[in-house]
Amino acid sequence: PDLQHQLADVIGKSIYEIYPDSLANQLSAYLRRSFNGENATFDIEYNGKYWTATAVPLAGTDSRVNQVMLLSQNVTDKRKIDIGLKETHKSLTDFRKALDNSSLVALCDSDGRVTYINNNLYQISGLDEEKAVGQSYQVFKPDFRQLRLYAEMQQVLQQGHIWKGSLKFHRSPDGT
């Protein structure tokens, strides 16, 4: 049950003769707007498929709208992709919130420059995101006993991998 039909199946027929009442009622409102001279573009969901449609007024020789051309395009695949992306975005957002609430998180680029710190790390380190972003990861003032660990971290980051480990903060920027 697509919206598309053969020309012979629609010429001279009412939308109520072509489509079920529920769909014909939706189309009717847009077709009325077009008969009043307005181009109407709208989305329709019908039988599990999604459509973008445009109703275009067509004027006769007397310049009055006497016909409407209905153009439709099946956008089901695109809509499903959009829905999937929205669901993925929400899942990632939820995951990030959970991670941010339970862990200390710093994101660094391959050169070891901080691109993000979460609130928990801000509270522990005393750095705010504005001061940390763009700085070397060493902005976190490593304990001198962890210098080898920092060198390992930098090597892993430069290789484009994710470094996981534990760091001990010697002091925050305000000296605490």
PAGU-910184 format. One record per atom (N, C-alpha, C): residue in three letters; x, z, y. Coordinates in steps of 0.001 Angstrom, whole numbers, plus 500000, padded with zeros to 6 digits. Layout:
<sites>
alaXZY;...
</sites>
This chain:
<sites>
pro500820500000498804;pro500000500000500000;pro500866500000501264;asp501343498863501617;asp502100498723502852;asp501153498401503994;leu501683498459505204;leu500901498048506365;leu500875496530506480;gln501853495884505880;gln501979494438506032;gln500986493717505116;his500405492649505648;his499430491849504909;his499688490386505174;gln499123489553504325;gln499174488115504556;gln498195487778505685;leu498532486765506452;leu497728486362507593;leu496268486131507202;ala496049485472506094;ala494683485165505662;ala493884486426505345;asp494580487518505023;asp493900488768504679;asp493446489572505893;val493935489196507094;val493613490003508268;val492878489246509371;ile493007487948509437;ile492379487169510510;ile490864487365510469;gly490326487742511637;gly488882487890511781;gly488324489182511222;lys489183490097510777;lys488693491340510191;lys488987492524511110;ser488157493514511005;ser488344494775511724;ser489421495577510997;ile490109496444511742;ile491114497300511096;ile490455498203510051;tyr489147498465510214;tyr488429499283509239;tyr488158498524507948;glu488234497202507996;glu488098496401506781;glu489448496236506075;ile490537496463506802;ile491879496252506256;ile492487497548505731;tyr492301498628506477;tyr492953499894506166;tyr491933500983505884;pro492337502037505192;pro491447503195504996;pro491102503816506358;asp489979504505506420;asp489505505071507682;asp490544505957508364;ser491279506759507598;ser492243507674508213;ser493314506897508989;leu493793505809508429;leu494801505000509114;leu494158504165510216;ala492996503601509953;ala492310502794510968;ala492001503623512209;asn491637504899512031;asn491378505770513176;asn492633505961514019;gln493781506124513356;gln495040506262514096;gln495340504989514882;leu495216503860514214;leu495519502579514851;leu494565502279516000;ser493322502666515851;ser492296502356516838;ser492666502852518236;ala493196504078518324;ala493556504640519630;ala494627503794520314;tyr495608503330519550;tyr496677502519520126;tyr496192501117520478;leu495319500578519656;leu494786499250519934;leu493924499263521197;arg493154500337521407;arg492359500465522638;arg493269500437523866;arg494395501162523784;arg495343501155524911;arg495849499744525172;ser496111498996524102;ser496601497628524274;ser495524496717524849;phe494295496912524440;phe493217496098525014;phe493033496410526497;asn493560497546526934;asn493554497876528364;asn494823497387529061;gly495632496591528364;gly496805495961528973;gly498125496665528747;glu498149497715527966;glu499371498503527766;glu500054498145526445;asn501379497975526473;asn502148497900525235;asn502215499314524678;ala501896499490523427;ala501903500823522832;ala502818500819521613;thr503862501641521651;thr504754501782520511;thr504538503171519938;phe504421503253518614;phe504070504527517982;phe504594504563516556;asp504615505759516001;asp505054505969514620;asp503844506338513771;ile503892505883512536;ile502805506156511596;ile503411506609510274;glu502800507624509667;glu503129507972508289;glu501913507594507456;tyr502157506814506419;tyr501044506324505607;tyr501510506175504166;asn500833506866503260;asn501154506812501830;asn502630507071501540;gly503203508069502208;gly504584508441501942;gly505613507522502566;lys505169506579503379;lys506081505674504062;lys505944505882505563;tyr507018505540506271;tyr507039505710507725;tyr507184504345508379;trp506449504166509464;trp506434502894510174;trp506601503126511666;thr507289502215512312;thr507269502131513762;thr506464500876514069;ala505492501013514934;ala504612499886515235;ala504481499709516735;thr504216498482517132;thr503976498162518535;thr502730497300518620;ala501820497706519485;ala500620496920519760;ala500847496220521096;val500777494892521071;val501077494079522255;val499809493365522703;pro499394493571523972;pro498197492874524464;pro498487491386524659;leu497531490553524272;leu497649489103524449;leu496487488639525330;ala496823487985526418;ala495807487554527376;ala495383486116527075;gly494135485849527323;gly493614484501527165;gly493848483696528436;thr493262482522528514;thr493443481637529677;thr492875482254530951;asp491960483194530801;asp491390483862531980;asp492197485097532386;ser493361485290531797;ser494282486402532087;ser493758487760531647;arg492686487780530905;arg492156489034530374;arg492629489198528935;val492925490452528568;val493366490730527200;val492189490494526265;asn492389489560525322;asn491327489288524362;asn491793489450522911;gln493094489732522739;gln493656489948521412;gln494807490955521523;val495100491576520412;val496263492468520345;val497053492086519103;met498355491923519307;met499236491638518186;met499860492969517757;leu499771493282516463;leu500333494512515936;leu501577494167515131;leu502724494664515594;leu503993494450514906;leu504407495769514273;ser504841495730513024;ser505242496983512380;ser506536496784511606;gln507286497876511510;gln508545497851510769;gln508604499103509908;asn508886498910508634;asn509026500025507716;asn510363500716508012;val510296501990508401;val511503502762508729;val511642503965507790;thr511069503837506596;thr511068504939505639;thr512479505404505309;asp513372504466504980;asp514735504864504610;asp515433505564505760;lys515289505024506960;lys515914505643508140;lys515342507037508369;arg514039507187508255;arg513389508476508477;arg513860509500507451;lys513992509067506182;lys514458509989505149;lys515894510424505427;ile516719509495505904;ile518098509835506269;ile518089510832507426;asp517250510584508444;asp517147511497509587;asp516720512900509138;ile515742512960508249;ile515263514247507741;ile516388514945506977;gly517111514180506152;gly518235514743505403;gly519319515272506323;leu519615514529507389;leu520630514983508351;leu520197516256509055;lys518932516345509424;lys518425517554510073;lys518521518752509137;glu518171518542507865;glu518261519631506898;glu519712520057506693;thr520619519084506618;thr522043519386506463;thr522561520141507675;his522180519691508870;his522608520364510098;his522125521809510111;lys520865522028509730;lys520333523392509703;lys521097524229508695;ser521381523682507516;ser522132524427506497;ser523520524791507002;leu524188523832507640;leu525526524101508170;leu525479525138509288;thr524468525049510130;thr524310526030511201;thr524079527426510616;asp523225527517509603;asp522966528801508953;asp524237529338508300;phe524991528455507635;phe526238528861506987;phe527231529368508022;arg527337528653509141;arg528276529083510182;arg527879530444510747;lys526584530664510952;lys526129531965511448;lys526503533072510465;ala526281532811509171;ala526615533816508159;ala528115534076508143;leu528898533037508201;leu530355533178508211;leu530812533919509461;asp530274533523510592;asp530658534173511853;asp530284535653511878;asn529205536014511214;asn528775537408511208;asn529516538267510196;ser530190537635509239;ser530818538419508185;ser532333538278508131;ser532914537414508931;ser534343537133508823;ser534971536973510195;leu536294536961510183;leu537060536595511366;leu537389535122511208;val537003534311512176;val537172532871512041;val537913532311513246;ala538966531570512954;ala539663530790513978;ala539836529395513411;leu539521528403514195;leu539773527021513795;leu540927526511514627;cys541871525842513952;cys543041525299514631;cys543182523836514259;asp543768523051515154;asp544055521657514816;asp545369521600514040;ser545794520399513689;ser546988520243512856;ser548265520656513578;asp548217520810514882;asp549382521275515641;asp549376522799515829;gly548390523455515236;gly548328524903515346;gly547679525394516623;arg546996524504517355;arg546291524918518575;arg544886525377518206;val544487526483518779;val543172527057518507;val542093526151519100;thr541078525825518287;thr539947525036518776;thr538662525861518826;tyr538662527029518150;tyr537468527875518135;tyr537849529254517604;ile537277530301518181;ile537320531637517569;ile535913532202517618;asn535556532950516579;asn534218533536516582;asn534232534901517264;asn533051535454517443;asn532909536711518178;asn533632537861517484;asn533598537903516156;asn534285538985515443;asn535785538966515728;leu536384537791515716;leu537812537684515996;leu538090538021517457;tyr537191537629518327;tyr537318537990519741;tyr537393539504519892;gln536487540205519211;gln536444541656519341;gln537710542318518794;ile538242541807517700;ile539448542389517098;ile540691542055517926;ser540771540793518360;ser541998540341519024;ser542009540614520523;gly540831540788521105;gly540759540976522545;gly540816539668523315;leu540904538559522616;leu540916537241523273;leu539501536717523367;asp539191536030524447;asp537920535329524453;asp538204533859524153;glu537145533150523805;glu537317531766523366;glu537973530917524447;glu537605531142525717;glu538175530335526800;glu539686530496526894;lys540180531734526695;lys541625531970526780;lys542349531483525535;ala541689531531524370;ala542348531173523112;ala542348529672522861;val541248528986523192;val541136527559522879;val542223526772523607;gly542897525949522828;gly543965525122523375;gly545335525770523269;gln545358527065522969;gln546625527781522842;gln547128527694521399;ser548406527975521213;ser548980528070519874;ser548334529240519148;tyr548255529143517821;tyr547709530249517036;tyr548506531535517287;gln549701531408517810;gln550529532588518076;gln549982533422519234;val548936532908519876;val548276533671520928;val547731534983520367;phe547576535046519035;phe547064536259518406;phe548154537324518242;lys549342537102518801;lys550431538079518816;lys550753538591517415;pro551373537767516604;pro551650538192515232;pro552609539380515184;asp552362540213514218;asp553279541301513919;asp554581540653513457;phe555719541121513960;phe556996540472513655;phe557251540430512146;arg556621541333511383;arg556813541338509929;arg556042540216509250;gln555187539511509998;gln554383538436509410;gln554857537048509833;leu556023536944510428;leu556480535652510932;leu556567534607509824;arg556985535013508629;arg557060534055507510;arg555646533565507162;leu554696534460507206;leu553307534094506930;leu552797533103507975;tyr553144533315509242;tyr552747532389510298;tyr553399531022510113;ala554630531007509666;ala555320529735509411;ala554628528989508275;glu554225529710507241;glu553497529100506127;glu552156528542506607;met551472529329507451;met550195528893507985;met550365527606508789;gln551379527548509639;gln551614526367510455;gln551899525149509577;gln552663525323508529;gln552979524213507630;gln551707523692506956;val550883524592506490;val549625524197505841;val548732523450506830;leu548609523960508062;leu547777523312509080;leu548314521936509445;gln549636521810509557;gln550229520518509911;gln550007519476508830;gln549809519925507598;gln549515519000506504;gln548030518644506451;gly547267519223507367;gly545843518920507442;gly544996519691506446;his545545520763505882;his544817521564504905;his544246522819505571;ile543425523512504826;ile542837524760505304;ile543718525908504845;trp544103526754505789;trp544889527933505446;trp543947529100505276;lys544138529846504203;lys543345531047503963;lys544316532191503741;gly544032533296504344;gly544895534444504156;gly544469535591505038;ser545275536618505024;ser544990537810505813;ser546116538034506809;leu545732538346508002;leu546693538658509052;leu546424540057509559;lys547478540714509951;lys547363542037510547;lys547670541870512025;phe546782542346512870;phe547005542242514297;phe547816543433514759;his548932543126515381;his549840544168515889;his549245544776517156;arg548752543918518016;arg548137544382519252;arg547304543253519837;ser546355543607520641;ser545571542603521343;ser546251542317522670;pro545852541266523367;pro546501540915524641;pro546490542037525671;asp545503542937525570;asp545466544020526557;asp546341545213526143;gly547072545021525016;gly548032546037524596;gly547463547093523660;thr546201546995523286;thr545599547999522393;thr545841547659520945;
</sites>
